[in-house]
Structure formats: structure tokens, C-alpha cells
Amino acid sequence: MTKQVYIETYGCQMNVSDTDTILGLLKTDGYSQTQSPDDADVILVNTCAIRDNAEQRVYGRVGELKRHKQKGGVLGVVGCMAQRLGSDLLEEVGHVDLVVGPDGYRTLPELIERAGQGDRVLDVSFRTSEHYDDVVGNGEGTKGSRFVTVQRGCNYRCTFCVVPMTRGDERSRKLSDVIGEVERLAEADTTEVTLLGQTVNSYNDGTHDFSDLLRAVGKVDGIKRVRFTSPHPNDFSGRLLSAMAEVPEVCEHVHLPMQSGSSAVLKKMVRRYTRESFLDTVQRLRSAVPEIALTTDIIVGFPGETDRDFEETLSLVREVSFDDAFMFKYSLRDGTPAVKLRDRVPEDVSSERLQLLIETVRDEARRKNLRLVGKTMEVLVEKPARRGDLLQARTRTNKVVLVENEGIDLWSYLHVRLTGTTGSTFTGVPVKARKELAVWE
């Protein structure tokens, strides 16, 4: 009988991509994916370690999944939380059979077999040469748009971040290997790819930089859209900006992590840029790609953040006018340099700041989005929407648009006129496409 694996994924796009890799590896070992833990021989939780809340959620979920584990079955924790906690996780959670970090997925079939025989197994070794280049991902349900990991690890050492501890040092795949993967995806009807890396625009395989990669991916037959995430503000070279402007397949959207609008806080974070240089990067991006949409990450309540520092964050948010943002209260992570910083911000102050920041970002985004109503944009239809007989589609600028499901195929392209917005999501109606149609008109 075919063995069944159930997997839940938490965290960033890199974890989503890693889950696809895990399923591809297990598929070659005779597994098929099930959507119910009750049917699974193996239950895996692919985890995030960026914030404490994410880890606490995993602890709770693993406790819930324990009751679904079959006799002789395996319950495992993989990913960044597994890498960070290692053997401590096995000691703390007695019903976990297997703990494997991001560089150990190739060993999963063997480790699962051992765990099924009663061993409690651990693999959190760093393997700096591991890129899973030969692994064909599962890709079920996402064939039109796929993640392609081009870089792993990070050489930036931001004081709040656990990524260097969970993903290791930065290393890039060879351009030829990336292009080979993209070509295989295009042959399987993928038309949009998102290039992934911890600081993806610092990609360098020793011969080629990220601008070379963008140009090469854009030339692959069948690829109509190229996205990338997440870049670092310091690594937008003139060569890269030229590639973004000149390669038509590169979408007009950049997720540009800001973290804080205060130069003093950025210095404590060791972000290696100032408020002024961040704003210069924004201006250079908008000069190169005038239609570009910008989203960001922002942390409030970092140790030592004063009221003035927070006001500088709010003012920079207003000045940049982001299209959206992921916003968080600072989460202390053991092992990171920020643990040693004094002047912790009280929880109630952080909560108040977060709420004010959310309101400010949403107000700016709502004003921008209202100005787009009536415009016509190209969208890629992704999936059925959660409500009504609607489909969810996405513009090149990463705006979500809901359209009526009137015989429209998933993963098809069409042009829609934006008819309304909630402030974030749009509604739209299809219009006849014209060759001369720009990103919007």
C-alpha cells in the first residue's frame, strides 16, 4: 500500500518551498500526500522560528496532532524551529519522534523509517553544499505559479534575527541549475516563478549576480512573470535596477523590509543602512520602475525604541506610502545579540505602537488603492476565493482581485477593470485584452 504523509507548514515562502521539496523527496520513496492527519502514516510540521508566538503555536499544534498518530506512525517537527531547538525539542516533547533541520530533508526517508521502528531521531547538521538541485517538487495545486529557491542562509547578522542560526551562512545555487529548474517548470505549464532567498538580491554564484539571474529567468520560454523575495535594501545595484526596468517579465512589486524608520534603532538592529539611505533606495526603485508597488516588514518595541524613534517610523511610513506591510512587536529570540540589549519596551507600549502603526499603514494603502479603482490591469487567476462564486487573481503589482467565476480557468491571464476595493482587496470585471495595454491604464 502507498504510504501517506500529512504536512502542515508555518512561516515564510521559503518554508512553503521546502514543504514542496519534502513532498517531492517522499514521493520518490513511495509516499503520497493526504489532507487529513487521520489517514497519515507520517505527520510532519514544518516550522518557523522568527517569533516566539510562531513557536508556541507549533507546540500547541504538535500536542493536538499527537492524538492523530497511528500505531507505528511517526510525528515529526522539521524546519527552522527544529534546527534552533534540536535535541531540546526531543527532550521537551516526548511524543515527537523526529526533529530535522532545513539541510537534512534528503535524509527524511531513512530517518522516518528509523523513527517508525521506535528510534527518536535528530538531524540538524548544516550542509553548506545542499541545494536539493536534483529534487523535483510536488507542486500539486500550484502548477501555474511556483517558488524557486536560489539562495539559502544569510550573511547579514541583524541583532534580532535567528535566520543565521537556523539557515546557516549564505550560499547561492549555480545559475545554470536555477535555469534548468525554471525550464522544467515552464514545460509543466508554470508561467510565474518567485525567486526565493533570505537576502535574494545578494545572490552570487561566483560568476553571476542577481541581475544576471533575472535576465536569464526572463528569457525562459513560457515564463510570463518573475517575482523575487525577500531582498535587502543595501543590495539594489545599478545593474539590478537596470534589469528590473528592462526585463518585461519582472513584476512591478518589491517587498522591501524597512524594520524601523529610526536610524538609531536601525543601528542597534545592525541593519547596515540609515533612514536616509533606505529612502534613497526607495527613490531609486521608483525612478527605475515608476509603477512599482512596495511592501515592507516593520518591527515595533525593539529594545531602546523611544517615542521619538517610533514617530520616525510613522513618518517614514507616510513618506514612502507603502502598499502594504507585515507588522510585528519585537520578539526576543534566545541566542541573538539583541537579548543583551537593555531598555526593554513595556508590552503595553509595544501593543499601542503596533495598533497605531497598523492604522497608519492601512490608511496609506487605502488611499493608494482607491485611486486605482477604474483602472485596468492584467491578472493571473490563482484559486477559488473563500467567499461566494468568486475567483482570486493577482496583478503584477501584487494586488489581490476577486472576479466572478464565469468559466474562467485557473492559472489563466486576463485583463480586469477594478470596480471597487475594501482598502486592500479589489473586485474586478474582465475586459477585452489589447496588446498595447500597460501594467495599468
RODO-2510 file (C-alpha; in nm, 4 decimals, decimal comma):
residues 441
     n   res          X          Y          Z
     1     m     0,0000     0,0000     0,0000
     2     t     0,1073     0,3591    -0,0655
     3     k     0,2311     0,5327     0,2462
     4     q     0,0563     0,8572     0,3394
     5     v     0,2188     1,1779     0,4648
     6     y     0,0382     1,4760     0,6150
     7     i     0,2292     1,8024     0,6458
     8     e     0,1441     2,1442     0,7885
     9     t     0,3547     2,4478     0,7022
    10     y     0,4129     2,7613     0,9079
    11     g     0,6145     3,0705     0,8275
    12     c     0,7624     3,2246     0,5156
    13     q     0,7637     3,1377     0,1454
    14     m     1,0931     2,9540     0,1965
    15     n     0,9136     2,7082     0,4240
    16     v     0,6382     2,6658     0,1645
    17     s     0,9066     2,5876    -0,0931
    18     d     1,0778     2,3474     0,1474
    19     t     0,7493     2,1636     0,2020
    20     d     0,7260     2,1163    -0,1731
    21     t     1,0793     1,9725    -0,1655
    22     i     0,9939     1,7395     0,1232
    23     l     0,6870     1,6085    -0,0584
    24     g     0,8920     1,5565    -0,3741
    25     l     1,1545     1,3577    -0,1827
    26     l     0,8959     1,1437    -0,0049
    27     k     0,7058     1,0857    -0,3279
    28     t     1,0110     0,9104    -0,4726
    29     d     1,0126     0,6908    -0,1610
    30     g     0,6556     0,5756    -0,2196
    31     y     0,4580     0,8330    -0,0238
    32     s     0,1532     1,0255    -0,1343
    33     q     0,0162     1,3366     0,0338
    34     t    -0,3021     1,3231     0,2374
    35     q    -0,5071     1,6207     0,3509
    36     s    -0,6122     1,4503     0,6762
    37     p    -0,3820     1,3607     0,9665
    38     d    -0,6144     1,0709     1,0482
    39     d    -0,5088     0,8956     0,7262
    40     a    -0,1359     0,9595     0,7670
    41     d     0,1433     0,7180     0,8392
    42     v     0,3703     1,0206     0,8860
    43     i     0,2716     1,3609     1,0259
    44     l     0,5184     1,6475     0,9787
    45     v     0,5035     2,0076     1,0989
    46     n     0,7305     2,2432     0,9018
    47     t     0,8100     2,5251     1,1398
    48     c     0,9126     2,8898     1,1728
    49     a     1,1395     3,0297     1,4460
    50     i     1,1283     3,4030     1,3724
    51     r     0,8961     3,4880     1,6626
    52     d     0,8095     3,3214     1,9922
    53     n     0,4392     3,3230     1,9031
    54     a     0,5142     3,1054     1,5996
    55     e     0,6965     2,8506     1,8138
    56     q     0,4274     2,8440     2,0818
    57     r     0,1676     2,7819     1,8133
    58     v     0,3699     2,4835     1,6908
    59     y     0,3983     2,3403     2,0423
    60     g     0,0211     2,3564     2,0734
    61     r    -0,0429     2,2101     1,7314
    62     v     0,2010     1,9219     1,7827
    63     g     0,0142     1,8400     2,1027
    64     e    -0,3134     1,8310     1,9083
    65     l    -0,1666     1,6147     1,6319
    66     k    -0,0479     1,3565     1,8838
    67     r    -0,3974     1,2082     1,9008
    68     h    -0,3984     1,1535     1,5228
    69     k    -0,0767     0,9493     1,5195
    70     q    -0,1397     0,5911     1,4228
    71     k     0,0190     0,2950     1,5963
    72     g     0,3650     0,2671     1,4455
    73     g     0,3247     0,6089     1,2861
    74     v     0,5681     0,8984     1,3025
    75     l     0,5171     1,2551     1,4258
    76     g     0,7985     1,4885     1,3263
    77     v     0,8976     1,8539     1,3542
    78     v     1,1079     1,9923     1,0696
    79     g     1,2303     2,3350     0,9612
    80     c     1,3693     2,6363     1,1441
    81     m     1,2261     2,5654     1,4903
    82     a     1,3629     2,2110     1,4669
    83     q     1,7049     2,3493     1,3737
    84     r     1,7029     2,6082     1,6537
    85     l     1,5942     2,3776     1,9361
    86     g     1,7458     2,0491     1,8148
    87     s     1,7736     1,7824     2,0838
    88     d     1,5978     2,0104     2,3363
    89     l     1,2804     1,9671     2,1343
    90     l     1,3042     1,5884     2,1570
    91     e     1,3571     1,6140     2,5325
    92     e     1,0748     1,8624     2,5901
    93     v     0,8092     1,6960     2,3746
    94     g     0,8006     1,3235     2,4385
    95     h     0,5540     1,2429     2,1600
    96     v     0,7781     1,3876     1,8873
    97     d     0,9679     1,1098     1,7109
    98     l     1,1756     1,3077     1,4632
    99     v     1,3459     1,6514     1,4509
   100     v     1,5094     1,7604     1,1237
   101     g     1,6513     2,0961     1,0149
   102     p     1,6303     2,2556     0,6675
   103     d     1,9543     2,0977     0,5424
   104     g     1,8537     1,7448     0,6436
   105     y     1,5478     1,6782     0,4280
   106     r     1,7345     1,4421     0,1970
   107     t     1,7701     1,2048     0,4924
   108     l     1,3979     1,2084     0,5753
   109     p     1,3048     0,8719     0,4177
   110     e     1,5762     0,6957     0,6174
   111     l     1,5024     0,8859     0,9385
   112     i     1,1277     0,8225     0,9105
   113     e     1,1944     0,4519     0,8748
   114     r     1,4109     0,4535     1,1877
   115     a     1,1513     0,6541     1,3794
   116     g     0,8824     0,4076     1,2731
   117     q     1,0900     0,1329     1,4324
   118     g     1,0916     0,3126     1,7652
   119     d     1,4008     0,5339     1,7466
   120     r     1,3821     0,9044     1,8252
   121     v     1,5919     1,0659     1,5576
   122     l     1,7632     1,4008     1,5079
   123     d     1,9374     1,5675     1,2130
   124     v     2,0209     1,9364     1,2488
   125     s     2,3586     1,9375     1,0739
   126     f     2,4384     2,2247     0,8395
   127     r     2,5248     2,1122     0,4856
   128     t     2,6526     2,4162     0,3023
   129     s     2,6502     2,2416    -0,0362
   130     e     2,2885     2,1251    -0,0132
   131     h     2,0522     2,2969    -0,2563
   132     y     1,8272     1,9977    -0,3462
   133     d     1,9035     2,0721    -0,7123
   134     d     1,8015     1,7241    -0,8264
   135     v     1,4745     1,7140    -0,6329
   136     v     1,1524     1,7534    -0,8282
   137     g     0,8995     1,9225    -0,6016
   138     n     0,5443     1,8025    -0,5585
   139     g     0,3754     2,1161    -0,6943
   140     e     0,0168     1,9949    -0,6514
   141     g    -0,2373     2,2746    -0,6873
   142     t     0,0211     2,5431    -0,7662
   143     k     0,1476     2,4488    -1,1108
   144     g     0,0838     2,7930    -1,2630
   145     s     0,2953     2,9782    -1,0065
   146     r     0,5919     2,8212    -0,8292
   147     f     0,8611     2,9152    -0,5795
   148     v     1,2221     2,8588    -0,6861
   149     t     1,4832     2,8758    -0,4108
   150     v     1,8003     3,0374    -0,5474
   151     q     1,9845     3,1123    -0,2240
   152     r     1,9946     2,9723     0,1280
   153     g     2,1235     3,1181     0,4521
   154     c     2,2217     3,4742     0,5386
   155     n     2,5462     3,6639     0,5967
   156     y     2,3757     3,9688     0,7433
   157     r     2,3745     3,9442     1,1203
   158     c     2,0786     4,1555     1,2297
   159     t     2,0704     4,1503     1,6081
   160     f     1,7047     4,0403     1,6299
   161     c     1,7164     3,7574     1,3758
   162     v     1,7594     3,3810     1,4175
   163     v     1,7958     3,3054     1,0446
   164     p     2,1780     3,2658     1,0551
   165     m     2,1241     3,0178     1,3407
   166     t     1,8555     2,8201     1,1576
   167     r     1,9631     2,8502     0,7931
   168     g     2,3401     2,8959     0,8188
   169     d     2,5646     3,1122     0,6034
   170     e     2,4559     3,2484     0,2678
   171     r     2,5165     3,0313    -0,0373
   172     s     2,3779     3,0602    -0,3881
   173     r     2,2844     2,7965    -0,6435
   174     k     2,4558     2,7954    -0,9797
   175     l     2,2675     2,9996    -1,2354
   176     s     2,2564     2,7054    -1,4750
   177     d     2,0880     2,4871    -1,2092
   178     v     1,8269     2,7538    -1,1394
   179     i     1,7539     2,7984    -1,5085
   180     g     1,7260     2,4226    -1,5520
   181     e     1,4622     2,4097    -1,2789
   182     v     1,2700     2,7036    -1,4256
   183     e     1,2751     2,5398    -1,7698
   184     r     1,1306     2,2175    -1,6241
   185     l     0,8590     2,4152    -1,4506
   186     a     0,7765     2,6054    -1,7695
   187     e     0,7465     2,2767    -1,9576
   188     a     0,4904     2,1730    -1,6935
   189     d     0,2812     2,4882    -1,7630
   190     t     0,4213     2,7166    -1,4934
   191     t     0,4121     3,0755    -1,6179
   192     e     0,5050     3,2652    -1,2985
   193     v     0,8042     3,1993    -1,0740
   194     t     0,9067     3,3638    -0,7479
   195     l     1,2804     3,3515    -0,6774
   196     l     1,3483     3,2949    -0,3071
   197     g     1,6387     3,3770    -0,0809
   198     q     1,6949     3,5173     0,2674
   199     t     1,8547     3,8220     0,1021
   200     v     1,7760     3,7206    -0,2514
   201     n     1,9269     4,0228    -0,4292
   202     s     2,2706     3,9439    -0,2858
   203     y     2,2626     3,6253    -0,4960
   204     n     2,6030     3,5476    -0,6477
   205     d     2,7174     3,2077    -0,7696
   206     g     3,0764     3,3233    -0,8139
   207     t     3,0217     3,4209    -1,1769
   208     h     2,6741     3,5686    -1,1984
   209     d     2,4883     3,8180    -0,9799
   210     f     2,1165     3,8666    -0,9285
   211     s     2,0769     4,0926    -1,2300
   212     d     2,2184     3,8136    -1,4481
   213     l     1,9742     3,5697    -1,2911
   214     l     1,6727     3,7935    -1,3535
   215     r     1,7667     3,8380    -1,7178
   216     a     1,8230     3,4640    -1,7656
   217     v     1,4960     3,3614    -1,5990
   218     g     1,3068     3,6202    -1,8025
   219     k     1,4317     3,4569    -2,1244
   220     v     1,2909     3,1106    -2,0427
   221     d     1,0180     3,0216    -2,2911
   222     g     0,6762     3,0165    -2,1271
   223     i     0,7646     3,2330    -1,8272
   224     k     0,5481     3,5440    -1,8232
   225     r     0,6072     3,6734    -1,4713
   226     v     0,9136     3,6807    -1,2454
   227     r     0,8928     3,7826    -0,8801
   228     f     1,1521     3,7714    -0,6020
   229     t     1,1592     3,7906    -0,2220
   230     s     1,2979     3,8996     0,0130
   231     p     1,5669     4,1474    -0,0872
   232     h     1,7885     4,3567     0,1387
   233     p     1,7767     4,7352     0,0885
   234     n     2,1568     4,7506     0,0570
   235     d     2,1809     4,5203    -0,2431
   236     f     1,9992     4,7077    -0,5200
   237     s     2,2895     4,7778    -0,7527
   238     g     2,2620     4,9839    -1,0688
   239     r     2,2895     4,6598    -1,2672
   240     l     1,9955     4,5118    -1,0782
   241     l     1,7777     4,8199    -1,1205
   242     s     1,8510     4,8155    -1,4939
   243     a     1,7493     4,4502    -1,5160
   244     m     1,4264     4,5185    -1,3277
   245     a     1,3447     4,8029    -1,5668
   246     e     1,4453     4,6222    -1,8860
   247     v     1,3183     4,2658    -1,8362
   248     p     0,9445     4,2766    -1,9129
   249     e     0,8740     3,9578    -1,7213
   250     v     0,9917     4,1101    -1,3894
   251     c     0,6843     4,2215    -1,1977
   252     e     0,6413     4,5733    -1,0666
   253     h     0,6483     4,4802    -0,6981
   254     v     0,9238     4,4667    -0,4371
   255     h     0,8905     4,3574    -0,0758
   256     l     1,1474     4,5880     0,0879
   257     p     1,1960     4,5213     0,4618
   258     m     1,2311     4,8520     0,6480
   259     q     1,2112     4,7249     1,0109
   260     s     1,2314     5,0785     1,1579
   261     g     1,2266     5,4396     1,0443
   262     s     1,4752     5,5476     1,3101
   263     s     1,8450     5,5464     1,2234
   264     a     1,9265     5,4963     1,5920
   265     v     1,7130     5,1808     1,6106
   266     l     1,8421     5,0549     1,2740
   267     k     2,1957     5,0875     1,4107
   268     k     2,1046     4,8739     1,7143
   269     m     1,9473     4,6227     1,4780
   270     v     2,2682     4,6213     1,2685
   271     r     2,0614     4,6669     0,9540
   272     r     2,3586     4,8451     0,7877
   273     y     2,1546     5,1292     0,6429
   274     t     2,0062     5,4517     0,7761
   275     r     1,6674     5,6121     0,7386
   276     e     1,8142     5,8344     0,4671
   277     s     1,9777     5,5527     0,2704
   278     f     1,6584     5,3447     0,2880
   279     l     1,4648     5,6351     0,1437
   280     d     1,7298     5,6717    -0,1271
   281     t     1,6767     5,3040    -0,2205
   282     v     1,3016     5,3675    -0,2443
   283     q     1,3575     5,6652    -0,4709
   284     r     1,5989     5,4706    -0,6939
   285     l     1,3478     5,1862    -0,7271
   286     r     1,0685     5,4253    -0,8206
   287     s     1,2910     5,6045    -1,0677
   288     a     1,3825     5,2752    -1,2375
   289     v     1,0293     5,1278    -1,2268
   290     p     0,7748     5,4122    -1,1914
   291     e     0,4746     5,1782    -1,1495
   292     i     0,6369     4,9772    -0,8703
   293     a     0,4386     4,8726    -0,5624
   294     l     0,6322     4,8496    -0,2366
   295     t     0,5502     4,6382     0,0670
   296     t     0,7599     4,6015     0,3803
   297     d     0,8285     4,4478     0,7238
   298     i     0,8283     4,6641     1,0376
   299     i     0,9141     4,5817     1,3989
   300     v     0,7926     4,7946     1,6907
   301     g     0,9130     4,7809     2,0501
   302     f     1,2753     4,6949     1,9734
   303     p     1,4872     4,7422     2,2878
   304     g     1,5595     5,1103     2,3429
   305     e     1,2945     5,2324     2,0966
   306     t     1,1756     5,5717     2,2247
   307     d     0,8576     5,7605     2,1445
   308     r     1,0643     5,9737     1,9064
   309     d     1,2051     5,6648     1,7339
   310     f     0,8535     5,5327     1,6833
   311     e     0,7335     5,8659     1,5462
   312     e     1,0183     5,8455     1,2937
   313     t     0,8862     5,5058     1,1863
   314     l     0,5384     5,6502     1,1380
   315     s     0,6705     5,9459     0,9430
   316     l     0,8760     5,7253     0,7113
   317     v     0,5723     5,5037     0,6517
   318     r     0,3787     5,8125     0,5455
   319     e     0,6635     5,9406     0,3292
   320     v     0,7177     5,6108     0,1457
   321     s     0,3441     5,5299     0,1326
   322     f     0,3768     5,1521     0,1267
   323     d     0,1162     4,9389    -0,0483
   324     d     0,1069     4,7005     0,2493
   325     a     0,3199     4,5780     0,5387
   326     f     0,3797     4,2896     0,7751
   327     m     0,3987     4,4463     1,1228
   328     f     0,5132     4,2828     1,4454
   329     k     0,6046     4,3521     1,8037
   330     y     0,9675     4,2666     1,8767
   331     s     1,0056     3,9049     1,9833
   332     l     1,3087     3,8151     2,1942
   333     r     1,4962     3,5185     2,0500
   334     d     1,7480     3,3280     2,2626
   335     g     2,0929     3,3275     2,1068
   336     t     2,0507     3,6535     1,9178
   337     p     2,2623     3,9593     2,0132
   338     a     1,9514     4,1672     2,0898
   339     v     1,8949     3,9533     2,4016
   340     k     2,1770     4,1502     2,5667
   341     l     2,0235     4,4904     2,4922
   342     r     1,8748     4,6842     2,7808
   343     d     1,5811     4,9263     2,7953
   344     r     1,3122     4,6761     2,7036
   345     v     0,9931     4,8383     2,5825
   346     p     0,6913     4,7506     2,8036
   347     e     0,4416     4,5157     2,6426
   348     d     0,1527     4,7603     2,6668
   349     v     0,3582     5,0310     2,4959
   350     s     0,4559     4,7924     2,2145
   351     s     0,0920     4,6936     2,1694
   352     e    -0,0204     5,0567     2,1466
   353     r     0,2524     5,1342     1,8953
   354     l     0,1651     4,8320     1,6854
   355     q    -0,2004     4,9305     1,6669
   356     l    -0,1140     5,2867     1,5639
   357     l     0,1302     5,1576     1,3037
   358     i    -0,1304     4,9207     1,1573
   359     e    -0,3789     5,2059     1,1279
   360     t    -0,1198     5,4303     0,9606
   361     v    -0,0128     5,1664     0,7066
   362     r    -0,3735     5,0755     0,6245
   363     d    -0,4733     5,4393     0,5812
   364     e    -0,1891     5,4949     0,3346
   365     a    -0,2679     5,1724     0,1471
   366     r    -0,6398     5,2517     0,1325
   367     r    -0,5751     5,5948    -0,0207
   368     k    -0,3463     5,4420    -0,2835
   369     n    -0,5880     5,1641    -0,3669
   370     l    -0,8878     5,3926    -0,4010
   371     r    -0,7007     5,5808    -0,6729
   372     l    -0,6694     5,2535    -0,8691
   373     v    -1,0437     5,1878    -0,8897
   374     g    -1,1468     5,2195    -1,2541
   375     k    -0,8024     5,1205    -1,3841
   376     t    -0,7498     4,8109    -1,5981
   377     m    -0,4805     4,5587    -1,5033
   378     e    -0,3574     4,2171    -1,6084
   379     v    -0,4233     3,9454    -1,3511
   380     l    -0,3276     3,5821    -1,3089
   381     v    -0,6166     3,3718    -1,1745
   382     e    -0,4883     3,1701    -0,8791
   383     k    -0,7675     2,9859    -0,6968
   384     p    -1,1287     2,9929    -0,5841
   385     a    -1,1927     3,2721    -0,3339
   386     r    -1,3075     3,1963     0,0179
   387     r    -1,6479     3,3545    -0,0276
   388     g    -1,9132     3,3289    -0,2944
   389     d    -1,8717     3,2109    -0,6504
   390     l    -1,5567     3,4170    -0,6973
   391     l    -1,2010     3,3569    -0,8113
   392     q    -0,8904     3,5114    -0,6594
   393     a    -0,6479     3,6692    -0,9027
   394     r    -0,3331     3,8785    -0,8635
   395     t    -0,1957     4,1758    -1,0532
   396     r     0,1677     4,2214    -1,1497
   397     t     0,1865     4,4721    -0,8626
   398     n     0,0710     4,2010    -0,6190
   399     k    -0,2811     4,3339    -0,5663
   400     v    -0,5470     4,0701    -0,4963
   401     v    -0,8537     4,0984    -0,7195
   402     l    -1,1774     3,8973    -0,6850
   403     v    -1,3627     3,8240    -1,0107
   404     e    -1,6848     3,6376    -1,0858
   405     n    -1,6308     3,2715    -1,1697
   406     e    -1,7780     3,2640    -1,5179
   407     g    -1,5984     2,9730    -1,6801
   408     i    -1,2540     3,1219    -1,6218
   409     d    -0,9723     2,8677    -1,5998
   410     l    -0,7355     2,8671    -1,3043
   411     w    -0,3862     2,9955    -1,3922
   412     s    -0,5185     3,1876    -1,6901
   413     y    -0,4370     3,5528    -1,7616
   414     l    -0,6976     3,8157    -1,8270
   415     h    -0,7415     4,1902    -1,8038
   416     v    -0,9841     4,3244    -1,5483
   417     r    -1,1216     4,6666    -1,4699
   418     l    -1,1025     4,7324    -1,0968
   419     t    -1,4553     4,8108    -0,9809
   420     g    -1,4089     4,8525    -0,6081
   421     t    -1,1838     4,7961    -0,3063
   422     t    -1,2178     4,7196     0,0616
   423     g    -0,8968     4,9144     0,1096
   424     s    -0,6850     4,6048     0,0499
   425     t    -0,8633     4,3538    -0,1760
   426     f    -1,0180     4,4632    -0,5070
   427     t    -1,3169     4,3494    -0,7083
   428     g    -1,2904     4,3470    -1,0860
   429     v    -1,4644     4,2554    -1,4088
   430     p    -1,2937     4,1084    -1,7170
   431     v    -1,2369     4,3342    -2,0175
   432     k    -1,1123     4,2594    -2,3663
   433     a    -0,7330     4,2474    -2,3712
   434     r    -0,5351     4,4706    -2,6017
   435     k    -0,1741     4,4192    -2,6981
   436     e    -0,0827     4,7749    -2,6120
   437     l    -0,2268     4,7519    -2,2589
   438     a     0,0332     4,8555    -2,0000
   439     v     0,0544     4,7471    -1,6339
   440     w    -0,2491     4,9669    -1,5846
   441     e    -0,4219     5,2335    -1,7896
***
